[in-house]
Amino acid sequence: LDSGENTDRIYLKGGAGSFAEIKLFDELDSEAETLINQIKANNWIINEANLVFHIDTDVLPDNYIEPPRLYLYNTETNAPLYNATTENNATNTPLGIYLNYDGILENSNGRGSKYTIKLTEYINNIIVRDSANATLGLAVSSDIRITGANNAMLSNNVEKEMPAAPVRTPLCTVLFGSNVPEGEDRKLKLEIFYTETN
């Protein structure tokens, strides 16, 4: 599934399945560089930043069981994007913890429709603190509290350390990517909400 470029669909599967890699601000993308420089120059305060993934329900059966949560992590460190010390938790259960991060399946008309992952701190680290813009990994998960990593054999006999969380679920999904027809409102979106300062 390695396309090496923007794709119209993102295929995720647990177990010995598939994951995706996402680069938010490509160094070669002049629009991305312009956006970052505009935010810095205007001294905008980033209130919230989200990645919104819409499910391609047209290719999945009506009674399909969607993965309960998506797991976003730094591919260079295998660390999750949430900060456990600043998270909001309701219960110590797979869907009751790390609620600021979210990533939980949202339903519409009795079916899974989208996932929203909050990455405000990550975006602020890039813009305000000049942190590295790491490639992000995206996988399905039944429990994002599992943060360990194990060696895995990828295609072409490439060995790589991968997060353990996705291995524990057999579920899979198909999400819209960023390379979809113009006007498609279900394409992958990076939302940034900001406050202008004087």
C-alpha positions as a Markdown table, in Angstrom:
| # | Residue | x | y | z |
|---|---|---|---|---|
| 1 | Leu | 0.0 | 0.0 | 0.0 |
| 2 | Asp | 3.0 | 2.3 | 0.0 |
| 3 | Ser | 2.2 | 5.0 | -2.5 |
| 4 | Gly | 4.9 | 7.5 | -1.5 |
| 5 | Glu | 2.4 | 10.3 | -2.1 |
| 6 | Asn | -0.9 | 11.7 | -1.0 |
| 7 | Thr | -3.6 | 9.2 | -1.3 |
| 8 | Asp | -7.4 | 9.2 | -1.7 |
| 9 | Arg | -8.0 | 6.4 | 0.9 |
| 10 | Ile | -6.2 | 5.3 | 4.1 |
| 11 | Tyr | -6.5 | 1.6 | 4.9 |
| 12 | Leu | -5.9 | 0.7 | 8.5 |
| 13 | Lys | -6.0 | -2.8 | 10.0 |
| 14 | Gly | -5.0 | -4.2 | 13.4 |
| 15 | Gly | -3.1 | -7.4 | 14.0 |
| 16 | Ala | -0.5 | -8.1 | 11.3 |
| 17 | Gly | -2.3 | -5.4 | 9.2 |
| 18 | Ser | -1.6 | -2.0 | 7.9 |
| 19 | Phe | -0.9 | 1.5 | 9.3 |
| 20 | Ala | -0.5 | 4.9 | 7.7 |
| 21 | Glu | 2.2 | 7.6 | 7.9 |
| 22 | Ile | 1.2 | 11.3 | 7.8 |
| 23 | Lys | 3.4 | 14.4 | 7.4 |
| 24 | Leu | 1.5 | 17.5 | 8.4 |
| 25 | Phe | 3.8 | 20.2 | 7.0 |
| 26 | Asp | 5.9 | 18.8 | 4.2 |
| 27 | Glu | 9.2 | 20.8 | 4.0 |
| 28 | Leu | 8.8 | 20.9 | 0.2 |
| 29 | Asp | 5.3 | 22.3 | 0.4 |
| 30 | Ser | 5.4 | 26.0 | 0.0 |
| 31 | Glu | 1.8 | 26.4 | 1.2 |
| 32 | Ala | 2.6 | 24.7 | 4.5 |
| 33 | Glu | 5.7 | 26.8 | 5.0 |
| 34 | Thr | 3.6 | 30.0 | 4.2 |
| 35 | Leu | 1.0 | 29.0 | 6.7 |
| 36 | Ile | 3.5 | 28.4 | 9.5 |
| 37 | Asn | 5.3 | 31.7 | 8.8 |
| 38 | Gln | 1.9 | 33.5 | 8.7 |
| 39 | Ile | 0.9 | 32.1 | 12.1 |
| 40 | Lys | 4.4 | 33.1 | 13.6 |
| 41 | Ala | 4.4 | 36.6 | 12.0 |
| 42 | Asn | 0.9 | 37.4 | 13.2 |
| 43 | Asn | 1.6 | 35.9 | 16.7 |
| 44 | Trp | -1.6 | 34.0 | 16.6 |
| 45 | Ile | -2.5 | 31.8 | 19.6 |
| 46 | Ile | -3.4 | 28.3 | 18.6 |
| 47 | Asn | -6.5 | 27.4 | 20.7 |
| 48 | Glu | -7.2 | 24.0 | 19.2 |
| 49 | Ala | -5.9 | 21.8 | 16.3 |
| 50 | Asn | -7.6 | 18.7 | 15.1 |
| 51 | Leu | -7.1 | 16.0 | 12.5 |
| 52 | Val | -10.5 | 14.9 | 11.2 |
| 53 | Phe | -10.7 | 11.5 | 9.5 |
| 54 | His | -14.0 | 10.6 | 7.8 |
| 55 | Ile | -14.9 | 6.9 | 7.2 |
| 56 | Asp | -15.6 | 5.8 | 3.6 |
| 57 | Thr | -18.9 | 4.1 | 4.5 |
| 58 | Asp | -19.6 | 3.4 | 0.9 |
| 59 | Val | -17.1 | 0.6 | 0.8 |
| 60 | Leu | -18.0 | -1.0 | 4.2 |
| 61 | Pro | -21.1 | -3.2 | 4.8 |
| 62 | Asp | -24.0 | -1.6 | 6.8 |
| 63 | Asn | -23.5 | -3.8 | 9.8 |
| 64 | Tyr | -19.7 | -3.3 | 9.9 |
| 65 | Ile | -18.0 | -2.9 | 13.3 |
| 66 | Glu | -15.6 | 0.0 | 13.3 |
| 67 | Pro | -12.5 | 0.2 | 15.4 |
| 68 | Pro | -13.4 | 2.1 | 18.6 |
| 69 | Arg | -10.4 | 4.4 | 18.5 |
| 70 | Leu | -7.5 | 5.6 | 16.3 |
| 71 | Tyr | -3.9 | 5.8 | 17.7 |
| 72 | Leu | -1.6 | 8.6 | 16.5 |
| 73 | Tyr | 2.0 | 8.4 | 17.4 |
| 74 | Asn | 5.5 | 9.8 | 16.5 |
| 75 | Thr | 7.1 | 7.3 | 14.1 |
| 76 | Glu | 10.6 | 8.3 | 15.2 |
| 77 | Thr | 10.1 | 7.7 | 18.9 |
| 78 | Asn | 6.9 | 5.5 | 18.8 |
| 79 | Ala | 5.6 | 7.8 | 21.6 |
| 80 | Pro | 1.8 | 8.6 | 21.5 |
| 81 | Leu | 0.8 | 12.1 | 20.6 |
| 82 | Tyr | -1.2 | 12.5 | 23.8 |
| 83 | Asn | 0.4 | 13.8 | 27.0 |
| 84 | Ala | -0.8 | 11.5 | 29.8 |
| 85 | Thr | 0.1 | 14.0 | 32.5 |
| 86 | Thr | -2.2 | 16.7 | 31.1 |
| 87 | Glu | -5.1 | 14.5 | 29.9 |
| 88 | Asn | -8.7 | 14.6 | 31.0 |
| 89 | Asn | -9.9 | 11.2 | 32.2 |
| 90 | Ala | -13.4 | 10.0 | 33.2 |
| 91 | Thr | -12.7 | 6.3 | 33.9 |
| 92 | Asn | -9.6 | 4.1 | 33.6 |
| 93 | Thr | -11.1 | 2.2 | 30.6 |
| 94 | Pro | -10.1 | 2.2 | 26.9 |
| 95 | Leu | -12.7 | 4.8 | 26.0 |
| 96 | Gly | -12.8 | 6.7 | 29.3 |
| 97 | Ile | -9.2 | 7.9 | 29.3 |
| 98 | Tyr | -7.3 | 10.5 | 27.3 |
| 99 | Leu | -10.4 | 12.4 | 26.4 |
| 100 | Asn | -8.6 | 15.6 | 25.4 |
| 101 | Tyr | -6.8 | 13.6 | 22.7 |
| 102 | Asp | -10.1 | 11.9 | 21.7 |
| 103 | Gly | -9.7 | 9.7 | 18.6 |
| 104 | Ile | -12.9 | 8.0 | 19.5 |
| 105 | Leu | -15.3 | 6.7 | 16.8 |
| 106 | Glu | -18.2 | 9.2 | 16.2 |
| 107 | Asn | -21.5 | 7.8 | 14.9 |
| 108 | Ser | -24.1 | 9.3 | 12.6 |
| 109 | Asn | -27.4 | 7.5 | 11.6 |
| 110 | Gly | -26.4 | 4.4 | 13.5 |
| 111 | Arg | -23.0 | 4.0 | 11.7 |
| 112 | Gly | -19.5 | 5.1 | 12.4 |
| 113 | Ser | -18.8 | 8.3 | 10.5 |
| 114 | Lys | -15.5 | 9.9 | 11.6 |
| 115 | Tyr | -12.7 | 10.2 | 14.1 |
| 116 | Thr | -11.3 | 13.5 | 15.5 |
| 117 | Ile | -7.8 | 13.6 | 17.0 |
| 118 | Lys | -6.8 | 16.7 | 18.9 |
| 119 | Leu | -3.1 | 17.6 | 18.5 |
| 120 | Thr | -3.0 | 21.2 | 19.7 |
| 121 | Glu | 0.1 | 20.7 | 21.8 |
| 122 | Tyr | 1.9 | 19.0 | 18.9 |
| 123 | Ile | 1.1 | 21.9 | 16.5 |
| 124 | Asn | 2.1 | 24.5 | 19.2 |
| 125 | Asn | 5.4 | 22.7 | 19.6 |
| 126 | Ile | 6.1 | 23.0 | 15.9 |
| 127 | Ile | 5.0 | 26.7 | 15.6 |
| 128 | Val | 5.9 | 28.2 | 18.9 |
| 129 | Arg | 8.8 | 26.0 | 20.1 |
| 130 | Asp | 10.3 | 25.1 | 16.7 |
| 131 | Ser | 10.1 | 21.4 | 17.5 |
| 132 | Ala | 10.8 | 18.9 | 14.8 |
| 133 | Asn | 7.9 | 18.1 | 12.4 |
| 134 | Ala | 8.0 | 14.4 | 12.8 |
| 135 | Thr | 6.2 | 11.9 | 10.5 |
| 136 | Leu | 3.2 | 10.7 | 12.4 |
| 137 | Gly | 1.9 | 7.1 | 12.4 |
| 138 | Leu | -1.8 | 6.3 | 12.4 |
| 139 | Ala | -3.2 | 2.9 | 13.4 |
| 140 | Val | -6.4 | 1.4 | 14.8 |
| 141 | Ser | -6.5 | 0.5 | 18.5 |
| 142 | Ser | -8.8 | -1.1 | 21.0 |
| 143 | Asp | -6.8 | 0.4 | 23.9 |
| 144 | Ile | -4.4 | 3.4 | 23.4 |
| 145 | Arg | -3.2 | 3.0 | 27.0 |
| 146 | Ile | -0.8 | 0.4 | 25.6 |
| 147 | Thr | 2.3 | 2.4 | 24.6 |
| 148 | Gly | 5.0 | -0.2 | 24.2 |
| 149 | Ala | 6.7 | -1.1 | 20.9 |
| 150 | Asn | 7.9 | -4.3 | 19.4 |
| 151 | Asn | 10.0 | -5.3 | 16.4 |
| 152 | Ala | 7.9 | -6.2 | 13.3 |
| 153 | Met | 8.7 | -7.5 | 9.9 |
| 154 | Leu | 7.3 | -5.2 | 7.2 |
| 155 | Ser | 7.2 | -5.8 | 3.4 |
| 156 | Asn | 10.5 | -6.5 | 1.6 |
| 157 | Asn | 11.9 | -8.0 | 4.8 |
| 158 | Val | 12.3 | -4.6 | 6.4 |
| 159 | Glu | 12.4 | -4.8 | 10.2 |
| 160 | Lys | 11.0 | -1.8 | 12.1 |
| 161 | Glu | 9.9 | -1.1 | 15.7 |
| 162 | Met | 6.2 | -0.6 | 15.8 |
| 163 | Pro | 3.6 | 0.3 | 18.5 |
| 164 | Ala | 2.0 | -2.7 | 20.3 |
| 165 | Ala | -1.5 | -1.2 | 20.6 |
| 166 | Pro | -2.7 | -1.9 | 17.0 |
| 167 | Val | -1.6 | -5.6 | 17.3 |
| 168 | Arg | -4.3 | -6.3 | 19.8 |
| 169 | Thr | -7.3 | -5.7 | 17.6 |
| 170 | Pro | -8.5 | -7.5 | 14.4 |
| 171 | Leu | -10.6 | -4.6 | 13.3 |
| 172 | Cys | -10.0 | -2.4 | 10.3 |
| 173 | Thr | -11.3 | 0.6 | 8.5 |
| 174 | Val | -11.1 | 2.7 | 5.4 |
| 175 | Leu | -10.7 | 6.5 | 5.8 |
| 176 | Phe | -10.7 | 9.3 | 3.2 |
| 177 | Gly | -7.3 | 10.7 | 2.5 |
| 178 | Ser | -6.3 | 14.2 | 1.4 |
| 179 | Asn | -6.1 | 13.4 | -2.3 |
| 180 | Val | -9.9 | 13.3 | -3.1 |
| 181 | Pro | -11.9 | 15.3 | -5.6 |
| 182 | Glu | -12.3 | 19.0 | -5.1 |
| 183 | Gly | -15.3 | 19.8 | -3.0 |
| 184 | Glu | -15.4 | 16.4 | -1.2 |
| 185 | Asp | -16.3 | 17.5 | 2.3 |
| 186 | Arg | -15.1 | 14.1 | 3.8 |
| 187 | Lys | -11.5 | 14.5 | 2.8 |
| 188 | Leu | -8.8 | 14.4 | 5.6 |
| 189 | Lys | -8.7 | 17.8 | 7.3 |
| 190 | Leu | -6.3 | 19.6 | 9.6 |
| 191 | Glu | -8.4 | 22.2 | 11.5 |
| 192 | Ile | -6.6 | 25.0 | 13.3 |
| 193 | Phe | -8.6 | 27.4 | 15.5 |
| 194 | Tyr | -6.7 | 30.5 | 16.6 |
| 195 | Thr | -7.0 | 33.8 | 18.4 |
| 196 | Glu | -5.5 | 37.0 | 16.8 |
| 197 | Thr | -3.5 | 39.2 | 19.1 |
| 198 | Asn | -2.9 | 42.9 | 19.0 |
